[in-house]
């Protein structure tokens, strides 16, 4: 399990097989029982039977300890068991075992080897699930630095690159993320990586980068290729393909193809449950995305039915499930807004944004939260407050995504609409024109939003007595 592939994009881990261990240790006598239990735990894990893998890992660890408490075999089986426990949601115990395993490897084999790097990779996986992204980032960079100079361990290197790519995407560091994806794909194309899954995960990462850049149509095409690689995913592949469905749902949501977004999102939730159970971080993340899509379609009651049990689950340990907690509060606020419960909605958003700020959440999340506040206030005709919130969202998106990104154009359109409703016609027209000019550069990915913006601008023109110009905008909206 210490040689593996990424969390988030894929939480599947592959065991450190005996031959790899021998290459580090220089060879040693192997007991039949230890070898057998280690092999059986490996097979159980690869098939997705984590409960059985746990049993065999525990038996293998008992056999390993017969060679001495600080034997390298103890490190291997401790690391394996730690990784299995993390899959089962037992993060504290899993983390403890992974740290113990690394400590033994450091003592017996040093740190400049593939075994130690593989242990760092698995521990980084655990740290990520515990919400400790900074520590995970440092561990992955250390592992990559070790493996870059090793002749072996290329699967582990590619896995680390994929994991670090995921962290970079979530933090908005898209330039380095793209470089890491390219490096990973070069390894696979050179035939240095044995696990075909790794290339699939790298392509999934590249699609997510395209999504973050607002290139939704290109991302959809790539994600469809990824999903087609596993038409009937087993539990062992559930997380990697579930992640692809989740990303596909977000792309469809941005393209306003909400029926397809809902289907993809439901598939993501189903696969996340198959992978790690109903209360795992992956399930909570997929559920919050499904709730967002349901809210977008006006299915508020259905969203509310999903939000309440999910919020109860994350509230038990909000630190571990911090970002799902933020996302679920956002969607609960939207459902409450639609019910006219504005005070409760505002409180949910304040809870979400306070935690997001504390976590130094990605800029795209912060911008989304300010847009949520802006929508809540415009619904109540609190236009000055709405303007302030949309301006903050626009500033963040301009700085982090650039002027030509669809989400930046959307913020311009939102602000134009607030100015229109507030009676600030000159400012409204300025922002409508800027938004339309940006969206017309990429009409395929902005089709629905562009149509809505044309309609809003047409309403402004009619109110200003410019009926001929309004007719032209309305004609554009109908195309």
N, C-alpha and C positions, 0 to 999 in steps of 0.2 A: 504493500500500500504506500510505501515511501517513494515509489516511482509513479508519477501520475499525471493527471490532467486537471484543468482548472476548476475552482469553485465559481459559483455564480453562472458562468457560461456552462460549466459542467462540474458537478460535485463528485463525479465518479473518481475513485482513486484506484490505482493498481498496486498490488503488493510488491515489495522488494523481493524478488525471487532469489533463491539460494545461490545461483551462479554469480549474481551481482555481489552478494555478501562475500562469497569466497574471494572475489577479485580484490576486495578491500582488505580482508583479514589475512590473505595469504594461504588460506586453506585450513581446515580443521576436521576432526572426526564428526560425523553427523549421526545422531541417534535416529533410528527408524521412526520412533514415535514423534520426535520433534519435526522431522521432515514431513511426515504424513499429515500432522495437524496443521502445519504451516501451509501445506499445499491445499488441504481441504478448506481452510479459512479463505485462502485466495480464491478458490473456485466459488465458494458461497458468496463472497463479496462481488465478484464479477457478474454473478447471476442476479444480484440485487437482494439476496436473502441475508440481510444484515443481522438479524437475530441469530441465525445459525453461524454466521461469520464470527459473531461475538463469542459464542460457545467454543468454537474451534481455536480462536485466538487465545482465549483464557487457558485452554488445555495446552496449546503450544508454549505459552509463557511459563506454565508450570514445568514443562520439560526443559525449557531453556535455562531456568534457574538452577537446574541440576548441574550445569556447567560452571556455576558461580554467579553471584548476584550482580557482577559487573561485566559479565561476558557479553560480547557483541550480539549474540543471539537474543539475549534479554532486551537489548536495545531494539532489535528488529521487531520482536513480538510485542513489546511495549508500545512501539510506534504504531504497529498495525492495530492493536486494540484501541489505542487512543483515537485513531482515525475512524474506526467503526463506531465508537461511542459518540463521536461528533456527528456522524451520520444519523445516529439514533437520538440526537438532541441532548446528550449528556456531556455538555461542553466543558464543564469544570473538571470533571474526572478525566475526560479526554485530553484537555490541556495539560493537566498534571502529568499524565503518562508520556505525552509527547516531549515535554521538557526533560523528564527523566531520561528518555531515550537519547535525546540529543547530548545530554551531559555525559552519558556512557560513551557515545561515539567520539565525542571530543577528547575524552580521556584515553581511549584505546586506539583510535585511528587518526586523531587530529581533525582539523577543520578544512583542509585543502583537498577534499575528495568528494566524489559523487554521492557517497552515503550521507555525509553531513549535509550536503546541499539538498538532497532528497528529503531529509528530515526537516530542514528549514521550510521547504515548500509545503509539507504537510502541516507544520505548525502554523504557517501563514494562513492556510485554509481555515484552521480553527480560529485564529485571531480575527479573521474576516467575519466569520459567523458570530463572533462575540462583539462585533461592531468596532474593533480596534484596527481600523484601516491603516493608520500611520505605522504601527508596529509591523503589520503584514507587509506593507510597502518596503520597509527596510529589510525585512527577512528575504523577500523575493529578490531584491537588488543584490544582496549578499550572495544568495544562491546562484544567480545569473553570473556574477563576477567569478565565482568558483568554477562553474561549468563551462564558461567560455574558453577556459584553458585546458579542459579535459578532452581526451579522445573519445571517452564513453559518456553515457548519460545524456544523449541528445534528446531522448523522449522527455526526460525531466527538464532539460533546458527549455524545450518548446512549451512544455506545460507551464513553467514559470513565466515565460514570455506572455502566454495567453492570460495568466492570472493578473500579471502586472498591467497588461492592456486594459483589462476590465476595471481595475482601480483608476487608471488614467482617464478612461471614458467617464467614469462616475464623477471624477474631480474636474472634468472639463479640459484636461490636458490632451487635446485631440491630436496635436502634431506628434508628440512622442508616441501616443497610442498607435498611430498609423505606421510609424517607424518600427515599432515592436511587432505589429502584425506582419509587416513585410519581411522582417527577420525570421519570424516563425515560418512563414510560407516558403522562404528560401530553403530552410532546413528540410521541410517536407518534400519540396520539389527536387532536392538533391538526393533523396532517398535515404536520409540520415535518421528519419523518424519512423518507427515501426507501427505505431498506433494510428490507424486511419482517422479515428475520432479527432485527433489533434488538428488536422487540417480543417475538418468540419467546424471546430470551435473557433479557429482563426478566421474562417470566412464569416461566421456568426459575429465575431468582433468587428470585422470590417463593415458588415451591414449596419451594425450599431453606430459606427462612426459616421457612415453615410446618413443615417437617421438623425444623428445629432447635428450634422451639417445642413439638415433640411432637404436632403436629396432622397425624399421618401420613395419615389418610384423606383430608383435604382436599388435602394435597400430592399424593397419588396421582392424584386426579381432575385436578388442574391439569397434572401431568406427562404424563398420558395425552393431554391436549389438545395439549401441546407436541410430543409424538412424532408425533401424528396429522398435524401440519403438514408432515412430511416422511416419508411412508410408505416411500420408497425413497431414503434419503439418499445423495448422491454424496460423493466425497472432500472436496469443498469445504464440505459441511455436516456432515461426520463428527464433528467435535469437539463442536459445539453439541448434536447429537442424542445423541452418546455420553455427554455430561455429563448429559443428561436421563435416559438409561437408568441411569447410575450412581446418580443421586439416587433414581430409582424403586426400584432394588434395595435401597438403604439403608432406604427407607420400608417396603418389603415385609419386610425383615429385622426391623425393629422391630415390625412387626405379626405376626411369626412365620409369615408366609406364605413359607416358605423355598423351596418349589419355584418360585414366581413370582420370588422374589428371585434365584435362580440363573439363570433364563432371562434376566432383565433384565441381570444382571451379565455374563453371557457375551456378550450383545449389546454392552455397553459396551466390553468388551475388544476385540471384533472391530472396532468403529468406531474405537477409539483407535489400533489397529494400522494401519487404513486411512489415518488422518489423518497420523500422524507416525512410523511405523516401530515395530519391536518393543521398542526400548529407551528410548523417550521417557518423560518424567515422567508423561504421561497414561496410557500403557500400564501403567506400574508401579503407579500409583495404582489403576487399575481392576483389575489383577491382585490386589493386596493385598485389595481388597474382595471379589473372587470367592473368594479363599482363606478369608476370614472366614466367608463363607456356607457354603462346603464344610465347614469345621470345625464350624459350627453343626449341620450335618446328619450329622456323624460320618464324613464322607468324608475322613479324615485323610491317607490315602496319596495320594489325588488332589491334595489341597492341597499336600502335601510336594513332589510332582513339579513343581508350579508355583512354589513358593517358592524352591527351590534355584537354578534359573537366574536368577530375578529378583533374588535377593540377590547373586548373582555380578555381575550387571549394575550394581546400585547401589553395590556395594563398590568399583567402579573409580573412582567419584567421589561419595563419600557426602555431600559438602557440597552439590553441585548437586541431588542426589536425597534430601535429608535426610528429608523427611516420608515418602516411600515406604519409605525405609530403616527408619524407626521402625515403620511399619505392618507391613512384612514380618517384622520381628523379633518383633512381637507375635503374628502368626499362626504363625510357626515355633515360638514358645514354647508356643502352645496345642497344636500337633501333637505336640510333644515331651512335654507334660504327659500327653496321652492315651496315649503310648507308655510312660509311667512313668519317663521320663528327666528327673526333677525338677531335678537339678543343672544340666543343660544349659538347661532351660526357664527357670530362675531367672536364669542368666547372660544369656540373650537379652533377658529383660525388663529387666534392669539396664542393658544396652546401650541399649535403646530409651528408657528413662525418663531416663537421663543425657543423651542427645542431645536429647530433647524439652525437658528443663529448660534446656539450653544455648540452644535455639532460642526459648525463651519460648513454647512451643506453646500452642495454644488450650486453654482450661480443660476443654472436653469431652474432649479427647484425654488430658489428664493424669488426669482422673477415670477414664477407661476403663483406663488403665494400672494405676492403683491397684486397680481391680476385678480385673484380670488377676492381680495379685500375691495378692489376697485369695482368689481361686479356687484358685490354685496351692497356697497354704498350707493351705486347708481340705481339699484333696484329701489332703494329708499329715498331717491332723489336728493341724496347728500352729495351734490356734485363737486363741491370744493374738495372734500375728502377723497372722492373717487379720482379726481384729477391728480391729486398728490400721489396716490397709490400707483396709478397707471404710469405716471412719470418715472417713478422709481423702477418699475418693471422695464420700461423702455430704456432707461440708462443702463441697467444691468445687461440687457440683451444686446444693446449696441456695443458695450465694452467686451462682452464675453463671446457673443456669436457673430458680431459684425453687422454692418448696415444692410447687407443683401439677404440675410437669413429670413425665411418665412415667419419665424416667431417674432422677429423685430418688426417686420411689416404688419403682423397681426397686432402688436402693441400700438403701432402708429394708428391703425384702423380703430382700435378700442378707444384711444384717446380722442380721435376725431369725433367719434360718436358721442362721447361725453361732452365735448365742446358744443356739438350740435344741440344736444338736449339742454345744455346750460345757456343756450342763446348766444354763444360766442362764435358767430358765423364765420368771421375772418380766419380765426385760428382753426376752426373745423375744416374749412376748405383747404387750408394749407396742409393739414395733416392727412386729409383724404387724398390729396394729390400725391403727397410723398409716399403714402402707403400703396396706392395704385401703381405708381411708377416702379416701385420695388417688386410688387407681385407680378407685374406684366413681364418682368425679366424671366420669370419661370412659371408661366401660366399652368403647366401640367400639374405641378405640385401645389398650386394655390387656387385651383379652379373654384371650389365652393366658397372659400373665403373672399376671393376676388369678386365673385358674383354678389355676395352680401355687402361688400364695400361699395360696389357700384350702386346698389340700391340705397345705401345710406347716404351716399353723395347726391343721388337723385332727389331724395327727400329734402336735403339741404337746399339744393338748387330751386326746387319748387317753392319752398318757404321764402326764398329770396326773390321770387317772381321771375325766375329764369327757366320758363317751361320748356323752351326748345332744347336747351342744354340738358335738362332733366330727361327728356325723351330719349336723347342719345345715350345717356347713362343707363336708362332702363332697357334699351335695346341691347347694350353690351351685356347687361346682367342676364338676359334671356338666352344668350348664345351658349 
